[in-house]
Amino acid sequence: MSDENMQVRPEAHGRAWPLYGAAFMMAISLSMAWTAMPFVLSAMGGTNAHVGYAPAVNTLAYMIALLAAGSWFGHLRVRRTTLLAATIALLATAAMSFCVFWAEWRAGVNERAWVWTLIAAGGIGGAAMALYWPFLMSWVSADYEGVQLNRRFGRYNGAWSSGGTIGPLIGGRLFEVDAVIPLAVAVVFVLLSLLLLRFGRDGSARKAATVPAAGMGEIAYDMRLLGDCRWVSRIALFSVCASYAILRSQFALVFRDLGYAERQFGMYLTIYALCNFAALVAAGRWACWHFKPVLLIVGQATLLLTLLLTIYGRTLGVFFASAVLLGVAYGFAYSSHLYYGASASRKRSARMAIHEIVISVGLTIGSFAGGYLAEHVGLYTPYWFAIGLVGTGLAGQLGLHLAARRRVTLPKQAAATGEELVE
């Protein structure tokens, strides 16, 4: 390892805590706001379609912003960009809070106008996150490969997922006090995230966006196997995100119609988030799952079981069991795609953008389809749609994996390094 790399790593370790802290605070804010959002929109006079459209617009704006900003990745200064993104998110969250407050104060006056204004503000906040999460992840992972990269991602994933564990429980309880409070408190946590980012060092940030990972040439990858893992994990991540989007938005109203309270739905999402956190931390701590795509296929089958429990369940115990399976499936798919995407990549911030695009496509399709189907077809139709998506994805994973196994029996190039083999 060169002397230059030896100097960069201690600095990255020493200043990592503001990045983990910022991810933690932002995750609390987002999970709190979007847990309460179905109930907030319903209280404002919104329909089931609005409940689905709100997260769909948020993630669609996020995806469009990622695509629009793609050519800038590697050229923007990370510290300045993440501070700008957090500032825009702060203003958008404050605008969302104001919409709810004004709709409460002027009850019955232009209800739908304020509903759509809230949805639009959520879209602006989603677009801002396109300049927040990818750069934060590339900053965290700079100059790392192999097991060290996996552990670095494990700490980062533990930070944001622990925030995502706390937020739903708080959001559900705060809504029962007043509809505006969850969004008002979310503003505070975005502000804390913004303040923590100011402790990050600008020198490390530039390296994270532009410097190839240290030791890139020291680790030899089987590029055919890496390509198999990337695509199988991509399908898994898309499937679990689409399913989660439907459960997060539409299941909230079904849950209440079955006689359960908003705080119990908050507990449902908290259990999901706890299991997601545990899966992310475990995946970051141990590397025994690396380059074993069959585990992702098992995770896809687990996701099918989760959806069936959701459809046929009627008791809290069954729903909480489905939340456990959903959290584990999400955490493993997320960790897998993040690790395989970053491995052997010299354009890491672009890889992080691809990771986020897959997430946003899944969330957008799940939210839009869930809202439309629940409004125009039936309350349980979105979950059958999710089963169709997951089943199709499972078939695709099996086909890709079997094709990849046939390819690796052919003569391999020694020490392949080109990413074109993977793609």
N, C-alpha and C positions, 0 to 999 in steps of 0.2 A: 504494500500500500504506500502511495506517495506521501511526502511530507505535507503537501497541500491538503490532501484528504484527511490526514491526521489532525490538521488544524480546524477543518470545517466541522468535523463530527462533534467535538466537545462543545462548540458554540451552538450547534443545533440542539444538542441535549439540554444545554443550560437555559435556552430560551424557548423551549417547547411548551412550558406550562401555560403561557398566555394563549397559545393556539388551542390546546386542549380545553382550557377554561372558556374560550370564546365559543368553541363548538358545543360545549355543555350548556351554556346560557342560551344560545340560539335554538338548540334543540328543545329546551324547556319551553321557550316562547312559542315555537311553531306547533309543538304537540299539544300545548295547552289551548291555543287558539283554535286549532282544527279539530280537537276533540269536542269542544263546545259548539263549533260552527253549525252542525245540523240542527241543534236545539235553538241556537240564536236565530238562524234563518227562519225556522218554523215560528218562533215567537214574533218575528217581524212581519209575518204574513206570507212567507215564501212557501212554495210548493215542494213536492218531492223532487221535481225536476231541478229547481233551484238548489236543493241540497246536493244534487249530483254535479250541477254546473259549476258551483263555487270551487271545489277542489280541482275540477277539470280545467277551468280557466287558469287557475294558479299554476298547475303543472304544464299546461300548454304554453303559457307565457314563458315559463322557465325553459322549456325545450326550444322555443323559437329564439330566445335570447342566447342560449348555448350555441345554436347554429350560427346566429348572426355574429357572435363574438369569437367564433372558432379561429378565424384568421389572426386574431390578436393574441391568442395564447402563445406564450414564449416571448412576447414583446412588452407586455404590461408589467409594471412593478407590483409585486404581490401585495405589499403592505398598503400602498396607496389604493389599489383596486379593491381590496377587501374592506378597507375603511369606507370607501365610497359606497360599496354594496350594502354594508351594514347601516349607513346613514339613510340610504333610500328605503331600506326595509323598516327602519324606525319610523320614517314619515308615513309609509304605507300602513303600518300597523296602527299608528295614531289615527289615520284617516278612517280605518275600519272601526276603531273604537268610537270615533265621533259619529259615524253612521248609525250605530246601534243606539247611542245616547240620544241622538236627534229623533230617531224613529220612536223611541220610548216616550220622549217628551211631547212629540207631536203625533200621538197615536191616532191611526186611522187616516192620516194625511199623506198622500203620495207614498204609500207603503212600498209598492213595487219599485218605485224610483230609487228609494234608499236601499232596497235589496240589491238592485243591479249596481248601484254605486259601491256597495260593500264588495260585491263580486269583482268589480273592476279594480278596486284598491288591492284586493287579494292577488289579482293578476300582476299588478305592478310590483308587489312584494315578491311574487314568484320569479319575475324577470330579474330582480335584483340578486336573487340567490344564485343566478347563473355566473355571477362574478364573485361569489362568496365561496361556495363549497369546492369547486374544482381547484381553485388556487390555494385554498386552505389545505386540501389533501396533497397537492403537489409540494407545497412547502413542508408539510410534515414528513413526506416520504423522500425528500431530497437526499442523495448520496447514500442510499441504502439498497441492498439487494438480498435475495435469499431469505434465510431465517431472520436476519435483522430487519429486513423490510416487513416481514410478516408480523414481528413483534411491535414494530413502530405503528403499523396499521392497527394492531390489537389495542394499543393504548388510545389511539385516536378514536377507534370505534367504541371503545369502552366509555370515552368521554361523552360523545354525542348520544349514545344509546342510553346511558344512565340519565341524561337529561330528558330523553324521550320516555323514560320510565316514570319520572316524577310528574311531567307535564299533564298527562291525561287524568291522573288522580286529582290534581289541583283543579284542572279545568272543569271537570264534572261537578265538583263540590261548589266551586265559585259560581257556576251558572245557577245553582239552586238558590243562591243569595240574590243575584241580579244578573240579567243577561249581559250587561255591559262590562261587568267586572273581569271576566276571563281575558277579554281583549285589552282592557286597561292595564292589567298586571303583565300581559304579554309585552306591552310597550316597555315596561321597566326592565324585563330580561333582555330585550334587544339592546337597550341602552347599556346594560352591563357588558354584553358581548362586545359592543363598540368600544367601551372603555378598556377592556382586556386586550383587544387587538393593538391598542396604542403602545403596549409594552413589547410587542414583537420587534425584532431588529430588522432594519431595512436591508442590511447586507446579506443576511441569511435568506431573506425573501427573494432577492434577485437570483441567488444561487438556485433556489428551489424551482424557479421558473425556467432557467436557462441551462444549468449545468447537467451533463449526463451523470447518471448514478455512478458512484464510486464502485470499483470492482466489477464493472459490467463485463469485462473480459475474463474475470476470474471464475465465473460460474458458467458451465456449459449446460445448455438446455437442449432437450430433444424437441425441436421446433414443431414436429408433427404432433407430438403429444400435447405440447403447449397450445397448438391451434385447436385441437379437439377439446381441451379443457376450457378454452376461451369461449367457444361457441356453445358448448353444453351449459356452461355457467351463465351465458348471456340469455339463453332460453329460460333457464331457471329463474333468473332475476326478473325478467319481463313478466313471467307467469305469476310470481309471488307478488309483484307490485300491483298488477292488475287486480288480483284477488283481494289484496289488502285495501286497495282504493274502494272497491265495492263494499267490503265489510266496514270500513271506517265511516263511510257516508251513509249508505242505505240501511245497514243493519242497526244503526242507532235508532231509527224510527220503528223498525220491526221490534227491536228490543223493548222499547217503551210500550208498544201496542200489546206486548205479551204481559204487561203489568209490572215491569221492572222500572226502577228509578234511574235518573240520569247519573247519579253517583255510582250506581252499580254498573252502568256502561263504562264509566270511568275506571272502575275496578277491572272490567274485562280488558280494556286497552292497557291498563297497567300490568296485568298478568302477561299480556302479549309482549309488552315492552321489556319486562323483567327477563323473559325467556329469550327475547331478541338480544338483550344485553349479555346474558350468560353465553349464548351461542357465539356472539362476536368476540367476547373476551377469550373463550376457550379456543376458538379458531386462531386467535392471535397468539395464544400461549403455546399451543402444540402444532407441530407441522406434519403430523402423521397422515393428514388428509390430503396433502399436496399431491397433485397429479394422479388422483383417483376419481375420474369423472363418474364412475358408477355410483358414487355416493350422492352426486347431484341428481341422478336419476331416481334414487331412493327418496330423496327430498321432494321431488316432483310428485311421487306417489303419495307421500305424506300430506302434501298440499291438497290432493284429491280427497283424502280422508277428512281433512279439516273442513272442506266445503260441505261434504255430506253430513257431518255432525252439525253444521250450522243450519242446514235445511231441515233436518229431521229432529233436531234437539228442541226441547221445551223447558228444560231445567237449567239452573245456573251452573250446576256441576258439569253438564255436557258442554255448555257454552265456554266455561273456563278451560275445559280440556282442549277444546278447539283453539282457544287463544294460545295455549301452551305450544301446540303443534305449529300454529301459524308463526309464532315468534321464533321457534327453532329453525323452521324452513326459511324464513326471511333472513335471519342472521347468517346462516350457512351460505345461502345463495349470494348475499351481499359480500361477505368476506371472500368467497371464491372468485367472483368476478373482479373484485378490486385487486386481489393478489395476482391473478393470471393476467389481467390487463396491464398491470404495472411491470411485471416481470419481463426482463430483456427489452424494455422499451426505452428509447432515447428521447422520445417526445412525451414525457410523462404527464404534463399538464393536459395535452391533447387526449391522452388515454383516460385521464380523470373525467374529461368532458364527455367522452363516449360512455363511460360508466354512468354519469348523471343523465345522459340522454336516454339510455335504456330504461332507467328508473322513471323518468318523466313520461316516456311513451307509455309504459305500463300503467302509471297512475292516471294519465289523461284518458286513455281508452277505457280503463275500469270505471272512472268517475263519470264520464259522459254516457257510456253505455248503461251503467247502473242507474243514473238519473232518468234517462229516457225510458228504459224498460220498466222501471218501477212505476213511472207516471202513466205510461200508455199501454202496458201489457199486464203486469202483475207484480206484487211485492216480492215474490220469490224468484221471478224470472232472472234477475241479475245474477243469482248464485248458480243457476243452471248455465247461464252464459259463461260464467267463470269456469265451471267444470268443463265446458267445451274447449275453452282456451287452454286450460291445463292439460287436458287429454291430448289435444293436438300437439302441444309442446312436448309432452312425454313421448309421443310417437316420433317427433322430430329429433329428440335427444337420442333415442335408441338407434334411429337411422344413421345419425352423424357418428355416433360412437362405434357402431359396427363397421361403417365405412372407414373410420380412422384405424380401427384394428387391422383391417385388411391392408391398409396402406403401410403400416409399420412393419408388416412382414416382408415388404419389398426392401431391396438394398438401400441403406441410408447414407446420406452424405455425412462425412465425419465432421464434427464440430460445426454444425450449421449455425449461422448467426443472423441470417437475413430475416427480417420480419415479414417479407413477402411470402415466405413459406407458411407462416401462421395465418395470413389473411387469405 
